[in-house]
Amino acid sequence: MKSYINHKTSDNEYKSEIAIKYTKFLSQYPEIFSDLIFGSNFDFALYNSIETYDSESPADIFNVLRNGNGIVIKPGRAIDSDLELALSVSAVKKLIQTKTKIDYANLFGTFYNEPDEEIGWIDFVLHKRTQTLINMGYGKFAQTAGILKDDDDIYSM
């Protein structure tokens, strides 16, 4: 799977250095998105604290689109995104140090299942029905990350 950051985009379109590092990391590991179907589009919102998350004031935001060529990463919110991943900056700093999809997914799941304001946390804001998102491939990653333990968890979300 190929990955690229939109060629019309320059680093100065991002508000933070951590967003630049994260987008470069994600573009180097496009297999993270390999389970998603064509057309999947979602936002990554980076927050400095729980307070900025509660007030919906991200430090930076970008979106990832899964297309026929791999993924495209662009600054800003997606139009009609499937979901928003809300991540603490401290979680992102640790995630970008992983080397495989499995390591990334495991750490991702830890930040979701055992959130900590100091160590890191992740949350989701779903914009589509849970079953629709699972059918789009998000469920496979969630199972790998330990967010969904089995199919029964899908219906308890």
N, C-alpha and C positions, 0 to 999 in steps of 0.2 A: 504494500500500500504506500503510495506516495503522499507526501505532506508538503505543504508550503504555506508560508505566510504571504498573504496577498501582496503581490509585487508592487502595487500602488501604495502600499502602506510602509511608512518608515517608523523607526523606533520612536521618533518624537511625537507620534500620534498617541502614544500611551502616556498616562499620567505618572507612572511609577516605574522604577528600575526593576522591581520584583515582577511586574507584569511582563516586561521585556524578557526577563530570564525565564519565566514560566512558559511564555509562548514559544520561545526557542527550544526549551526542553520538550514541550508537547510536539513540536514539529520534528524533533529528532526521534521520537517514539510514537509514530502514528499507529502502531499496533494496539495502543491503548484503546483506540476507537474502532478496532476491526469488527466488533460484534454489532455495530450500529448499521442500520439500513441507510441506503441512499436517501438524502433529504433530511436526515436528522440534524437539528440545529439547536444549539443551546448556549447559554451564557455562563461565563465564569466571572463571578463578582468577588473581588478581593477586599476584605475588611480588616482594618487595624485593630478592632476590638468588638466585643459583644454589643457595646453601646452604639457603635457606628452601624452594626448590622440591624439592631432594633430600630434605629432611625433611618434605615435604608439609605445610608450614605457611604457607598463603597469607595475605597481608595482608587480603584481602577476596575474596569470591566472590559471583557472582550468576549467574542463568540467564536464557536467552532461549528463549521458546516461539514457534514460528511457528504461528499459528492462522488461521482463516478471515477474521479482521478485520485481519491484519497480524502484528505481534509484541507480545508481552507480556514485560516485563523485571521480574524479581523478585529480591530479595536471597536469598542462600543457594543451596545446591545443588538441582538439579532431582531429582525422583524418576525414576530409571531414565533418566538422560541418555544421549544418543547418543555424546557425547564431551566431553572437557574441553579447553578451550583454556587453556594455561598461558602467561601473559604477564608479562614483567618490567614493573615500574612505569615504567621509563625508556622502554620501547617504547610503552606506552599514552600517555605524555605526548606522544609524537611522532604517534601514530596519530590522536589527537583533534584534531590541527591540519590534517588533510587535508580536502578540500572535495568530493571525488567518490568514488563507489564504486571507480572504476579506480585513483585515487591511493591510496585506502585499501588496496585489494588489492595493488597493487605494493609499497607499503611493508611490508605484512603479510608478503608473500613474501620480501622482503629480510631481515626479522627471523628468518624461519624458515630460509632458505637460507644466510644469512651471520650466524649468531648472534654477538653480542658482549656480554660481561658489562657493559660500560660503556654502549655505545650502545643496546642492546636485543636481546631475543631472544623467540622464541615456540616453544612445543612443543605437541604433541598427545598426549592419552591417549585412545585409542579404546576405546569400550565396546561396539562392534558390529563385525561383519565389515566390512572395507574396502569390498567391493563393495556391501554394503547401504548404507553411508554415501554412496557415489558415486551410487547410485540415488535417494537422498533429496535430492540436489542439492548436497551438500557438494563433490563433485568439480568441478562447474562453477566454483565460487569458487576452489578449489585450482588449477585450470588458469589462471584469470584472474590469480591471485597468483603464478603461476610455480612453484608447489609441485609440480604435476603438469604436465610438459611436453607429454605426449600420452597417448593411451590405453594405450600400453605401460608407462608409469610406474605406472599403477594396479596392475599385477600385480607390481611390484617393491617395493611398500611393505611 
